Amino acid sequence: MIYAIFALMAAAAAALAVWPLLRSRPRAAVPAAMVAVAFAGSVLSYWSAGSPNLPASAKDVAETQTPEPAGDLPPLATMVAQMEQVMADRADDPQGWLLLAKAYADLGRSADAARALSRAIALEPENADLRVRLGETLVRVGEGRVTPAARLAFAAARRLEPAHPAPRYFDGLALMQAGEPEAALDVWRELAASSTADAPWMGNLSRRIAAAERMLAALEAQSEAAAAQP
């Protein structure tokens, strides 16, 4: 499902980049059209697993791998440079900024990805998914830590869409990182209770809950052992 959404985004971004040129300068439109469509197709070829809702794990957020190029496509860095040129004239295209942010992320340029997402958010301030993507990207910038800036992004997403699972997931992760496994467990259990059994994030969430439960059990055992000592 998510790949279909990304495909539509890519097609929309390409169309938006080309349409004004086709309307105003037909002859000049051909090279720009080729760049936009090539970029959209290339980004889709490079995209690997990932979700705007939840990452597979904190490690997956912290570590960004650049997929290998497919076939005879130019390197992703070349595609990004072309898209940057397109976006210089299409700065009011939020989907273009989203595509560029994802490409930056695939190159490991998380700070640039965050800036591109901020441009998209400025154009679509009511889009909760963009806020979530910014939060995830800021976690990457923080090397897996849910930084204060990331928490602000997730909080904004939650205000826009209270039922969105990602802000609650990362709230729990932030609590775990702060040494509060019991509070994290409460957040994650509440998220699990409000989710369907086949929700795509349930597998990872269940593992997080189990890890927090083991940590609490270990802490309780240590506490009991310390109390039993004379």
N, C-alpha and C positions, 0 to 999 in steps of 0.2 A: 504493500500500500504506500509506504513512504517513498519508494522509488518512483511510483507513478506521480506522486505529488511533486517530487523534484523534477521529473520530466516536464510536467506542465509549467513549473517555474522557469525552467531553462527555455522552453519554447516561448513563454511570455516575455522573458527578458530579451531574447533575440528579436522578437517581433517589435517590441517597444523601441529597441535601439535602431531598427531598420526603418520603421514607418515614417518618421519625420524626414529622413533622407530621401526615401522613395517619393514622398509628396513634393519636396522642394527641389532636389537635385537628382533627377533620375540617373544621370550618367555616373555621378559620384557615389551613388548608392551601392553599386555592385561590390566594390572592395569592402565597404563597411558591413554590408550584409554578410559577406563571406566570413569576415572576422567574427561577427556576432554569432552566426550559426555554428561556425567551427568551435568557438569557445564553449557554447552551450553543449554541443555534442561531446567535446573533450572532457568537460567537467563531469558530465554524466558517466563517461567511461572511467574516470578516475575515482568516482565516489565509491566508498566502501561502507561497511556496516556502521550504523549510527542512528540515533533517534533524537528528535527535538523534545521528546518527553523525558526519557531517562537513559543514562549511559549504562553500558553493561557492568561497569564497576568504576571505582575511583581511579584505578590504574588505567583504565581505558581512556578516562578523561585526561589524565596527566600525561599519557604517552600518545603522541600523534604520529602515525606512520604514513608516509607518502606512498601510495600504491604505485606499482610499476606501470609505465605507459602501455597502452594497448595498441597493437599493430604498428602502423607507421605514423601515428599521431605525433605532433611536435611535443616537446617536454611541457609539463604543466606550467613551469615557470614562464615559458613563452606565451602560453595561453593566458596566464594571469596578466602579463604585461600588455597583451592585446585588450583584455577586458578593462584594464586600468585606463587605456586610451578611450575605449567606448564610454566608460563611466565619467570621464572628464566632460563629455557632452551630454550625459544622461544622469546628472547628479540627483534628479528628482525621481529616480526609478528605484523603489525599495527592494523589488525582487532582484534587480541587478546587484545591489549592495549585498543581498543575502547570498547570491551565487559567488560573488567575489570573496565574501567572508569564509564560505566553505572551502573555496580554493586556497585561500591563505592558510586555513587550518590544516589542509592536506599537505601544505608545504612546511608546516611547523611554525608558521608566522602567526602565533596566537594573538600577539598584541595588535598586529595589523587587522586580524579578523575581528577583534573586539571593536576597533575603530570603525570598520566597515559596518558592523552590526549597529553601532551607535548612530551611524548615518541613516540606516534603514529605520531605526526606532524613531528618529526625529521626524521621519516622513509618515510613519504609521505608529503613533504613540499608544494606540489602543490594542495593538497586536501582542497578546500574551506570549505566543510562541517565540516571537523575536526577543522578548525579555528573557525567556528561558534560555534561548541559544546564547545570549550575551552572558548570562550567569554561568553556563557550562564553559564558555570560552574563557571567562575570567578564572574559573577553577583550573583550566589548563595553564593559564598564565601563572597561576599560583602553584603550579606543579602538584596538583591534586588537592591542595588546601582550599576549603570554602572560605575565601577571603571576605572581609567586610563589604567590599565592592560587589562581590558575587551575591552575597546575601541581600544586598539592596536590590539587585536585578531580580532575584527570585521573589522578593517581597512585592515588587511592583507587578510581577506576573500574577501573583496570588491575589492582589487587589483587583486585577482585571478579570481573572478567571479563578475564583476560589476553589473550584474542584480540580484544577490542574494538578496532576500527581507530582511533577518535578519539584516544585518549591518545597513540598513536604518531605520528599525524599532527601533533598539537600539540607533541609533544616536538621533532619536526623543525622546526616553525615557530619554536619558542623558540630552538633552536640557530641558525637563520638570523638571527633578530633579535639574537642575541648575537655575530654575526660569525663563526660557525663553519659555513660552508657544507659543508665536507667531512663533518663529523659529521652534519649534517642530511641530507645525501645518503645516508649509510649507513643512517640510520633509515628514510628514505622508500623506499629501494630494498628494504630488508628487508620493509617493509609491502607493497610492490608484489608482491614474490615470494611472499608468503603469501596474496595476494588472487587471486580469480578474475578473468579478463579482463573479465567483464561486471559486476563489482562496481560499485555506483553511485558510489563515490568514486574510481574509477580515472581518470576523465577529469581531474579536478582534480589528483589526485596526480601523474599523468604530466606535467602542466604545471609543477607544482612541481619535479619532478625535472629537467625540461629547463631551467628557470630556474637551478637550483642548478648544473647542469653548465655552463651558459654563464658563470655567475659565476666558477666555478673555472677555466674556460678563459681568461677575461679576466685573472684574477689571475696565472695561470701565464705568460701572454704578457707581462704587465707585469714580472714577475720576470725573465724571460729577456731582455727589452729592457734592464732595468737592469743585468743582469750583463754584457751585451754592450758597454755604454758604457765607454770608456777611463777 
